[in-house]
Amino acid sequence: MLTLLNHLSQEIIDNIIKLSLYQHVTEENVWQKTGASDPELGTFFDPTSSAVRDALATKNLLRQRLATCLQALSAEQRIELTALMWLGRADADLPGRPVKEAFKELCDHARRISDDGDILYLMEKPPHDYLRHAMTMSATGVVTPYSA
């Protein structure tokens, strides 16, 4: 897969995967540790407790680290990252198509629609899942379906 990338390195991708995974796990832990749940189940939490404040601060710190990392990318790096995530998500007609062809089309599409909202868009997705899946594909192979 790396042979198709002109602007992203394995190091950058690995860092984004790591930050995204830490953020995701931390957010889930914050939710579970605070007891936040469906009010109908009777599970509530005290948002003023030190445990909740500490957990939320950690969650926000990791989210900010991921945002900072994504903001530091050049426009072309963000385009490739977006295309790589779409490839890893393997939507619609992508499975079974040649990776090289699909990635080029996805880069072209990302380039056409890229704007200042890319950072938030990328953060809302689970980059760690999609990027890991995309990186398992061979540049000379076909797109494989994503399964969570």
C-alpha positions as CSV (number, residue, x, y, z in Angstrom):
1,M,0.0,0.0,0.0
2,L,2.8,2.4,0.8
3,T,4.0,2.4,-2.8
4,L,0.8,4.3,-3.7
5,L,1.4,7.1,-1.2
6,N,3.3,10.1,-2.4
7,H,2.9,12.3,0.7
8,L,2.2,10.1,3.7
9,S,4.8,7.9,5.4
10,Q,4.3,4.8,7.5
11,E,5.4,6.8,10.5
12,I,2.6,9.4,10.0
13,I,0.0,6.8,9.5
14,D,1.1,4.8,12.5
15,N,1.0,7.9,14.6
16,I,-2.5,8.8,13.5
17,I,-3.7,5.2,14.2
18,K,-2.1,5.3,17.6
19,L,-3.6,8.7,18.5
20,S,-7.0,7.7,17.2
21,L,-7.0,4.4,19.0
22,Y,-6.0,6.1,22.3
23,Q,-8.7,8.7,21.9
24,H,-11.4,6.1,21.1
25,V,-10.5,3.8,24.0
26,T,-10.3,6.7,26.4
27,E,-13.7,8.0,25.3
28,E,-15.2,4.6,25.9
29,N,-13.5,4.3,29.3
30,V,-14.7,7.8,30.3
31,W,-18.2,6.8,29.4
32,Q,-18.1,3.5,31.3
33,K,-16.1,4.8,34.4
34,T,-18.5,7.7,34.9
35,G,-21.4,5.4,34.8
36,A,-23.0,7.6,32.1
37,S,-25.7,5.5,30.6
38,D,-29.4,5.6,29.7
39,P,-31.2,7.6,32.3
40,E,-34.1,5.1,32.1
41,L,-31.7,2.4,33.5
42,G,-31.0,4.6,36.5
43,T,-27.3,5.0,35.9
44,F,-26.1,8.5,36.4
45,F,-22.8,10.3,37.2
46,D,-21.7,13.3,39.0
47,P,-20.1,15.7,36.5
48,T,-18.4,17.6,39.3
49,S,-16.6,14.7,40.8
50,S,-12.8,14.7,40.5
51,A,-12.8,11.3,38.8
52,V,-15.1,12.5,36.0
53,R,-13.2,15.8,35.6
54,D,-9.9,13.9,35.3
55,A,-11.3,11.4,32.8
56,L,-12.8,14.2,30.7
57,A,-9.5,16.2,30.7
58,T,-7.6,13.1,29.5
59,K,-10.2,12.4,26.8
60,N,-10.0,16.0,25.6
61,L,-6.2,16.0,25.7
62,L,-6.1,13.0,23.4
63,R,-8.6,14.5,21.1
64,Q,-6.5,17.6,20.9
65,R,-3.4,15.6,20.2
66,L,-5.1,13.9,17.3
67,A,-6.5,17.3,16.0
68,T,-3.0,18.8,16.2
69,C,-1.5,15.9,14.3
70,L,-4.1,16.2,11.5
71,Q,-3.8,20.0,11.4
72,A,0.0,19.6,10.9
73,L,-0.6,17.6,7.7
74,S,-0.3,19.3,4.3
75,A,-3.3,19.5,2.1
76,E,-2.0,16.7,-0.1
77,Q,-1.3,14.5,3.0
78,R,-4.9,15.1,4.2
79,I,-6.2,14.2,0.7
80,E,-4.2,10.9,0.8
81,L,-5.3,10.2,4.3
82,T,-8.9,10.8,3.5
83,A,-8.6,8.5,0.4
84,L,-6.8,5.9,2.5
85,M,-9.6,5.9,5.1
86,W,-12.3,5.6,2.4
87,L,-10.3,2.7,0.9
88,G,-10.2,1.1,4.3
89,R,-13.9,1.6,4.8
90,A,-14.4,-0.2,1.5
91,D,-17.9,1.3,0.8
92,A,-20.3,0.4,-2.0
93,D,-18.6,-0.6,-5.2
94,L,-15.0,-0.7,-3.9
95,P,-14.6,-4.3,-2.8
96,G,-13.1,-6.4,-5.6
97,R,-11.8,-3.4,-7.5
98,P,-8.0,-3.0,-8.1
99,V,-6.5,-1.1,-5.1
100,K,-4.4,1.1,-7.3
101,E,-7.3,2.3,-9.5
102,A,-9.6,2.8,-6.5
103,F,-7.1,4.8,-4.5
104,K,-6.4,7.1,-7.4
105,E,-10.1,7.8,-7.9
106,L,-10.6,8.3,-4.2
107,C,-7.6,10.8,-4.1
108,D,-9.2,12.7,-7.0
109,H,-12.5,12.8,-5.3
110,A,-11.0,13.9,-2.0
111,R,-9.1,16.7,-3.8
112,R,-12.3,18.0,-5.4
113,I,-14.2,18.1,-2.1
114,S,-11.4,19.0,0.3
115,D,-12.0,22.1,2.6
116,D,-11.4,23.4,6.1
117,G,-13.8,20.8,7.5
118,D,-11.5,17.9,6.7
119,I,-10.0,17.8,10.2
120,L,-13.3,17.4,11.9
121,Y,-14.5,14.9,9.3
122,L,-11.4,12.8,9.8
123,M,-11.7,12.9,13.6
124,E,-15.4,11.8,13.5
125,K,-14.5,8.6,11.7
126,P,-12.6,5.8,13.4
127,P,-9.3,6.4,11.6
128,H,-7.5,3.6,13.4
129,D,-9.9,1.0,12.1
130,Y,-10.1,2.2,8.5
131,L,-6.4,3.0,8.2
132,R,-5.3,-0.4,9.6
133,H,-7.6,-2.2,7.1
134,A,-6.4,-0.1,4.2
135,M,-2.8,-0.8,5.1
136,T,-3.4,-4.6,4.9
137,M,-4.3,-4.3,1.2
138,S,-1.7,-4.9,-1.4
139,A,-1.2,-2.1,-3.9
140,T,-1.4,-4.7,-6.7
141,G,-4.4,-6.5,-5.2
142,V,-8.1,-5.8,-4.9
143,V,-10.0,-3.9,-2.3
144,T,-11.2,-6.2,0.4
145,P,-14.5,-5.6,2.4
146,Y,-14.2,-3.9,5.8
147,S,-15.6,-5.7,8.8
148,A,-15.7,-4.1,12.2
